[in-house]
Amino acid sequence: MKKSILLPLAVVFSGALMAQNIEKAKIYTTVKGGDKPMSYTGEISFRALPQPLETEPAIFIDPNQTFQTMVGIGGAITDASAEVFAKLSKDKQQELLNAYYSKEKGIGYTLARTHINSCDFSNGSYTYVKDNDKELKTFDISHDDKYRLPMIKQAIKVADNDLPLYVSPWSPPAWMKDNNNMLQGGKLKDEFKQSWANYYVKYIQELEKRNIPVWGLTVQNEPMAKQRWESCIYTAEDEKDFIKTYLGPTLAKANMGDKKLIAWDHNRDLIYQRASVILSDPEAAKYVWGIGFHWYETWTGSHMLFQNLNKVKEAFPDKELIFTEGCKEKFDIDSINNWSLGERYGHSMINDFNSGTAAWTDWNILLDENGGPNHAGNYCFAPIHANLKTNELIYTNAYYYIGHFSKFIAKGAKRIIVSSSRDVLESTAFVNPDGKIVVVVMNKTDNDIKHLLWIKGQAAETVSAAHSISTYIL
């Protein structure tokens, strides 16, 4: 098995950021071929420069123009992640938790997702009730008490008891659906819509009894996908009506109106149509906090699809956008160090944030050396894999690319204008609550690119190395 050349972040990152004024910027960089990801690479100094030339590549920053507030960045703790985690030694378990959730030793995740009932990244299909129990009298989540909920509780502790969690169903129980199957799509039967709405409430209540606060929930994972694993189909009208008539009122009646209800939870391609149907209905829209989306559309990474996010935000500015899932599919151990893995994350995160996204959640935080376990054979990549034969954690470059955002952009940060004069320099910028400006710059080309960082009539000269991502702290 190939071993990653990258090291755990705790080895290469030293200490908290020091306060800086606008005259200087600290730089942290991950570069292809380097052995010290997210390492401190020095400072740059700003000088007066009222007007850069057209021949000088530049990234322009305007902190006076602010947009969405950062809610958080994180990943999903699934059955697969928790079962792999349980098979690691205690010291490796702690290393994994620190790598993701420690602000000092890791990349400081501030958001988490998990699933209601089973998903493809479970060892098999299961629910929390016995067949035909419409009243949910047999509701029991002891299945989750074995691996998943203990891991979530440990993650919350390492995150200083501040890790907002949202929950998502892949499918109702088979007997609630018209195909009598948790797999292969199917639709929720009318006679069980209230029971299914009650199901969300019961699950949230059970987690909170276990001192696991629930921040929000999505209506349905990938509601337009008929999958060979757990899935359930909702048209836009179906989802609107379920929110308006059942799920929204049921949450309100249970004093859960403060839970962040997220609609869609599928790809960017159909996002505007779904958002417009649901949010144009005031009785449905009043329950919805935001629109969730994935990256598995057929034209992955197209700027047209990022524009779809902009359209939603322009049409419904009072609603939030949240990236709820993404990963590289079709796991191949020989590709685990392929640099395009991290660059896909960087490209998506930069453009999602620049399109108004307020929260960003990766898929499984941990998988094994085969990209599983997964009962449907849908093996995928994760930022960190475990070789359970050797008790080794393998850090992919995706982990560090995500970290260039999650470690440095704090909850409550405001996105600000960043404008690049070259399309090969992808960038986004935020101002943190403490006033520090964070600029992330990615270069996917084969060439080093000299450029300026320009802000308020001052500029600093810097270099974006070939196949690198850098975070600048001003």
C-alpha angles and dihedrals in degrees: 000000000000116000122218116247089215124097132220109277093239088067097053105032117075122196140316125313117270121228112266134185124225092268094078141029130204118221131213116186142187114193134180110261093018122122098207109065119194089010124161106256101181142268134295124208127221125227133185111281114155095180127021118207123249088243091060113082107227144177112213120207125197113182091179090075110069131180136168123005117240112248098181150294123235149115143254125275102209133174087263093052092047095047092050089046091053091056094056124092116262093254092052090047090055091046090054093048092048092046092059108025109028114096091205104036099030145020096290105236111205102184137048139188132198137173136255109225117348128324132188089277091065127092090244144340119290143153135196099245139057120252118288094005095144092169091053092230091148094051107147129160096186088124089070092047092071101064118341105053095045089053092049090051091051091049091051090052094051089047089061091257090295110110114124109213129200128191131217133189122220094189142350116238112293094249091060091059134079093234093048089228133103088213132061099041115273125161136262112260117239093236092060101044093100092045090051092049089051088051093065091051093050092050092050091047091052092051092049091050084060092052093256106131115213116217099183151331141224122228097229136344110244098344094189097051125097100201135181084237131053110323142143130194125232123170116212090262091048093052093044092051093045091052094044099043105028122007100039096047092042092054090047092050090052091053090251097120089119092063110107106246113205123197131201101017091186139095132323094242098076097025098109094049091050094045094047094052094048101036096043088066106078093202091057097035094057090069097046122093097181153331120265126207145182133209103233096105117135094250097051116197096007113154087222089067092049086053087059087063090051090052092054092048092047093049097042107025094165092063126077131232119223129183102221104179145008139147140148108267131213099046117226118178091209089062097049092108096040106135093219088072093070093036090058089057093046093049093048096045095047094049095040091053092045088053093057104271112158101187134028127198126185120208122246112003092204136020134168130257090278097051093255167355093243124154093208097050090247095142117183145172124265128191088250126030128190123220096210091190091063101024088239130147115217115204113206121204088252088072091059095042090055089046092059085070106028098048098048106029107074130209107269094031117142121226113236134192117284119174124187123204091205125053091215089067106073114190147163132184140201136181112225124221089257090059098253115136116225119200121184117198126185129191116191095175129102092243135076109243122209111209146154130250104214127191131161096342094316129102139188126202117232142154129236105208121222111278095003142128122208134187117208120200112201 
